[in-house]
């Protein structure tokens, strides 16, 4: 059974240069979007922040990608967070059940397998080396000792327990909270959804291939690119190239059906402000008839390709033809 076509929102997500660059890197580098706890105690997706920029709501973007079945949840784990500040990096301390001091040390009940002596692990320490306090034999291998039990001893009141109270200290405000108060929050890693792999592979590899082709033609290439227009606005492009005063702006529009006129109009708005010598819009799988009617009037060259395999050749032909006619 054929998978349902993604909604219109997916087209916008696919067509955003930074979003496509992030997906391209996930595919080519075979990596997940994995959460890490940063120095600020917050959950970060470092690859997404690097590509999309810190000003972007990364978690919101991931939510959109999941909703559109472009990304899927690959794994999940629970992390402890401060209920007040939602930091995921609390300090964990052991608290005495009797006097509530936080000076407990961990002790082990250890058996010497050679002579059968059982005692506190600290008694086996002989000036920094291990030696049985009963028979005096040096301990040279780990299997000569067997741990029979573990407890925690308070250095304030000397009480012992095998189950001390755990206390968490938030690094923001230095306040304490207990296991009863903490927040357990799921943080997820994401991979590219299998249903989107075929379409993404046919399109996301285009930017580097187009950049390589333009570089081979002697252009100085940025991909993806941010270009400031005459209005002062900064525009995102898939590929922007310069050579001898000539500029080329390239954008790729992807859909499950012929691309509609809105893609042409949106690209024209950028081109009108940037004013490149050549503005090329690649449409996959094709451009709608209404979009084609805008091509000449808007000064945009449309390149259609069903699966993306012929895009580089077709764009090169368009540029070479424009150079010959200049």
C-alpha positions as MATLAB code, in Angstrom:
seq = 'XXXXXXXXXXXXXXXXXXXXXXXXXXXXXXXXXXXXXXXXXXXXXXXXXXXXXXXXXXXXXXXXXXXXXXXXXXXXXXXXXXXXXXXXXXXXXXXXXXXXXXXXXXXXXXXXXXXXXXXXXXXXXXXXXXXXXXXXXXXXXXXXXXXXXXXXXXXXXXXXXXXXXXXXXXXXXXXXXXXXXXXXXXXXXXXXXXXXXXXXXXXXXXXXXXXXXXXXXXXXXXXXXXXXXXXXXXXXXXXXXXXXXXXXXXXXXXXXXXXXXXXXXXXXXXXXXXXXXXXXXXXXXXXXXXXXXXXXXXXXXXXXXXXXXXXXXXXXXXXXXXXXXX';
ca = [
       0.000    0.000    0.000;
       1.402    3.407   -0.958;
       2.144    5.789    1.908;
      -0.135    8.833    2.069;
       1.278   12.048    0.622;
       2.696   14.478    3.193;
       0.676   17.565    3.904;
       1.482   20.990    2.494;
       3.436   21.812    5.661;
       5.946   19.075    4.812;
       6.734   20.854    1.552;
       7.715   23.978    3.477;
       9.920   21.957    5.783;
      11.589   20.157    2.886;
      12.150   23.411    1.018;
      13.835   25.265    3.873;
      17.591   25.179    3.092;
      18.714   24.772    6.694;
      16.176   22.021    7.347;
      17.308   20.182    4.239;
      20.967   20.590    5.217;
      20.251   19.074    8.628;
      18.383   16.130    7.093;
      21.135   15.700    4.497;
      23.768   15.474    7.233;
      21.692   12.966    9.187;
      21.505   10.796    6.057;
      25.062   11.128    4.778;
      26.700   10.929    8.223;
      24.231    8.245    9.389;
      23.622    9.998   12.698;
      20.645   10.531   14.974;
      19.436   13.767   16.475;
      20.480   12.908   20.021;
      19.806   14.922   23.175;
      22.635   15.982   25.458;
      22.571   17.854   28.740;
      24.447   21.129   28.310;
      26.395   23.140   30.839;
      23.229   25.172   31.408;
      21.412   22.044   32.567;
      19.066   22.131   29.574;
      18.455   19.502   26.912;
      20.166   20.349   23.629;
      20.236   18.826   20.163;
      23.678   20.070   19.175;
      23.613   19.109   15.494;
      20.243   20.820   15.012;
      21.418   23.947   16.852;
      24.587   24.030   14.742;
      22.722   23.825   11.426;
      19.445   25.604   12.200;
      20.943   28.263   14.466;
      20.450   28.980   18.150;
      17.632   31.420   17.434;
      15.422   28.633   16.050;
      13.004   26.757   18.326;
      14.712   23.398   17.770;
      12.245   21.366   19.812;
       9.346   22.985   17.975;
      11.039   22.217   14.656;
      11.539   18.578   15.668;
       7.874   18.414   16.665;
       6.848   19.618   13.221;
       9.141   17.096   11.531;
       7.682   14.264   13.603;
       4.135   15.442   12.901;
       4.863   15.388    9.171;
       6.430   11.879    9.440;
       9.825   13.153    8.285;
      11.492   12.274   11.588;
      10.560    9.501   13.983;
      11.390    8.787   17.597;
      14.338    6.357   17.663;
      14.912    5.959   21.411;
      13.874    7.480   24.709;
      15.243    7.752   28.234;
      14.072    9.345   31.441;
      16.163   12.034   33.126;
      15.814   13.593   36.568;
      14.947   17.275   36.529;
      14.522   19.930   39.179;
      10.759   20.498   39.526;
      11.255   24.260   39.888;
      13.825   25.058   37.196;
      13.632   21.959   34.963;
      17.401   21.584   34.942;
      18.588   18.064   34.193;
      21.944   18.247   35.978;
      21.241   18.088   39.729;
      23.967   17.046   42.160;
      23.055   13.816   43.965;
      23.969   13.572   47.663;
      23.619   10.860   50.311;
      21.856   12.010   53.487;
      21.951   10.281   56.858;
      18.518    8.999   57.903;
      19.185    9.866   61.546;
      20.911   13.262   61.696;
      20.426   14.352   58.045;
      24.140   15.045   57.675;
      25.577   14.658   54.176;
      28.924   13.294   55.304;
      28.289    9.564   54.788;
      30.968    7.345   53.303;
      30.406    4.078   51.500;
      31.727    0.960   53.210;
      31.967   -2.621   51.986;
      32.018   -5.850   53.970;
      34.829   -7.828   52.354;
      35.836  -11.485   52.664;
      39.403  -12.649   52.080;
      38.878  -15.868   50.128;
      42.288  -17.255   51.169;
      41.788  -17.266   54.948;
      38.058  -16.545   55.257;
      38.451  -13.304   57.215;
      35.502  -10.879   56.853;
      35.783   -7.198   57.706;
      35.393   -3.569   56.721;
      37.180   -2.794   53.439;
      39.134    0.006   55.118;
      40.924   -2.563   57.298;
      42.564   -4.092   54.213;
      44.417   -0.837   53.475;
      48.029   -1.078   54.621;
      49.807    2.188   53.809;
      48.274    2.378   50.369;
      48.562   -1.335   49.516;
      46.063   -4.140   50.062;
      46.858   -6.650   52.779;
      44.700   -8.977   54.836;
      44.607   -7.731   58.470;
      44.107  -11.331   59.660;
      46.722  -13.421   57.879;
      48.960  -10.611   56.629;
      48.932  -11.936   53.065;
      49.212   -9.230   50.345;
      46.198   -8.938   48.057;
      47.442   -9.151   44.452;
      44.332  -10.129   42.463;
      40.756   -8.889   42.539;
      39.329  -12.394   42.920;
      41.110  -12.763   46.282;
      38.449  -10.515   47.797;
      34.694  -11.008   47.736;
      32.222   -8.254   48.672;
      29.615   -9.589   51.077;
      27.663   -6.406   51.666;
      27.590   -2.624   51.329;
      26.477    0.065   53.760;
      26.794    3.801   54.295;
      28.304    5.192   57.492;
      27.551    8.723   58.660;
      30.718   10.536   59.703;
      28.669   12.820   61.979;
      26.664   10.382   64.118;
      28.325    7.098   62.984;
      24.962    5.476   62.240;
      24.921    2.900   59.452;
      22.353    2.047   56.785;
      22.218    0.121   53.528;
      19.501    2.400   52.159;
      20.388    6.073   52.720;
      18.174    8.923   51.646;
      19.082   10.488   48.290;
      18.852   14.273   48.068;
      19.133   16.259   44.858;
      20.588   19.767   44.753;
      19.634   22.060   41.883;
      22.525   24.113   40.508;
      20.177   27.038   40.003;
      19.475   28.467   43.437;
      21.253   25.585   45.217;
      17.956   24.305   46.607;
      17.251   20.682   47.508;
      14.514   18.325   46.404;
      13.781   14.677   47.109;
      12.827   11.637   45.061;
       9.204   12.438   45.896;
       9.524   15.929   44.389;
      11.726   15.384   41.337;
      10.427   15.504   37.777;
      11.116   12.519   35.518;
      11.156   13.726   31.920;
      11.559   11.670   28.759;
      14.156   12.932   26.313;
      14.152   11.390   22.855;
      16.564   10.751   20.018;
      15.276   10.992   16.441;
      16.086    9.398   13.106;
      14.833   10.026    9.587;
      11.562    8.195    9.019;
      11.909    5.255    6.630;
       8.858    6.478    4.686;
      10.681    9.727    3.883;
      14.068    8.196    3.044;
      13.519    7.660   -0.690;
      12.276   11.176   -1.325;
      14.937   12.756    0.866;
      17.789   10.839   -0.708;
      16.634   11.976   -4.143;
      16.665   15.636   -3.147;
      18.952   16.339   -0.199;
      22.080   15.314   -2.038;
      21.391   17.880   -4.753;
      22.871   20.886   -2.972;
      26.400   19.428   -2.731;
      26.194   18.122   -6.311;
      25.038   21.497   -7.623;
      27.732   23.238   -5.587;
      30.388   20.894   -6.992;
      29.163   21.501  -10.544;
      29.278   25.296  -10.117;
      32.692   25.115   -8.494;
      33.875   23.148  -11.526;
      32.576   25.972  -13.714;
      34.765   28.433  -11.814;
      32.185   29.897   -9.435;
      32.704   30.755   -5.780;
      29.905   28.815   -4.144;
      27.958   28.935   -0.857;
      25.540   26.101   -0.082;
      23.356   26.680    1.804;
      23.659   30.434    1.617;
      22.372   33.549    3.348;
      22.452   36.603    1.112;
      21.577   40.166    2.061;
      19.302   41.901   -0.423;
      19.062   45.565   -1.303;
      16.304   46.000    1.265;
      18.681   44.882    4.022;
      16.789   41.619    4.547;
      18.822   38.408    4.644;
      17.494   35.606    2.418;
      18.166   31.858    2.632;
      19.104   30.078   -0.585;
      20.059   26.510   -1.321;
      22.995   27.566   -3.497;
      24.486   30.973   -4.305;
      27.415   31.355   -6.690;
      29.599   34.256   -7.901;
      32.072   34.546  -10.773;
      33.488   37.641  -12.469;
      30.648   39.840  -11.262;
      27.986   37.308  -12.316;
      25.754   35.789   -9.625;
      23.529   32.717   -9.645;
      20.772   32.002   -7.117;
      19.442   28.447   -6.881;
      16.476   27.121   -4.960;
      14.999   23.597   -4.884;
      11.245   23.076   -4.373;
      10.023   19.566   -3.596;
       6.490   18.241   -3.491;
       4.581   15.035   -4.085;
       2.784   16.716   -6.983;
       3.743   19.427   -9.512;
       5.010   22.445   -7.579;
       2.421   25.234   -7.442;
       2.936   28.958   -8.256;
       3.580   29.910   -4.636;
       7.082   28.435   -4.874;
       7.839   30.625   -7.915;
       6.435   33.733   -6.228;
       8.383   33.104   -3.004;
      11.627   32.578   -4.919;
      10.975   35.610   -7.104;
      10.577   37.776   -3.983;
      14.065   36.733   -2.867;
      15.542   37.149   -6.344;
      13.959   40.590   -6.764;
      15.709   41.765   -3.604;
      19.040   39.998   -4.213;
      19.058   40.672   -7.974;
      21.189   37.754   -9.204;
      22.103   37.520  -12.888;
      20.544   34.072  -13.009;
      17.683   32.852  -10.798;
      17.055   29.108  -11.165;
      14.241   27.260   -9.412;
      14.457   23.460   -9.471;
      11.056   21.773   -9.163;
      10.720   18.122   -8.201;
       8.821   16.226   -9.572;
       7.665   19.035  -11.901;
       6.200   22.536  -12.085;
       2.463   22.968  -12.398;
       1.112   24.665  -15.514;
       0.237   27.741  -13.457;
       3.805   27.865  -12.135;
       5.205   27.598  -15.664;
       3.120   30.551  -16.785;
       4.922   32.718  -14.212;
       8.403   31.707  -15.383;
       8.983   34.353  -18.050;
       7.185   37.235  -16.364;
       9.032   36.689  -13.096;
      12.453   36.211  -14.695;
      12.939   32.804  -13.089;
      14.342   29.810  -14.965;
      12.458   26.633  -14.059;
      14.247   23.283  -14.134;
      11.937   20.286  -13.794;
      13.111   16.803  -12.898;
      11.002   13.854  -11.847;
      13.367   12.253   -9.313;
      16.298   14.672   -9.040;
      18.739   12.480  -10.955;
      19.016   14.857  -13.918;
      19.017   18.182  -12.079;
      22.753   18.903  -12.167;
      22.983   18.330  -15.909;
      19.889   20.415  -16.606;
      20.998   23.345  -14.449;
      24.400   23.321  -16.137;
      22.728   23.417  -19.548;
      20.576   26.381  -18.481;
      23.627   28.324  -17.272;
      25.705   27.496  -20.336;
      22.855   28.512  -22.647;
      22.463   31.805  -20.783;
      26.214   32.458  -21.099;
      26.156   31.799  -24.858;
      23.231   34.145  -25.398;
      24.705   36.933  -23.269;
];
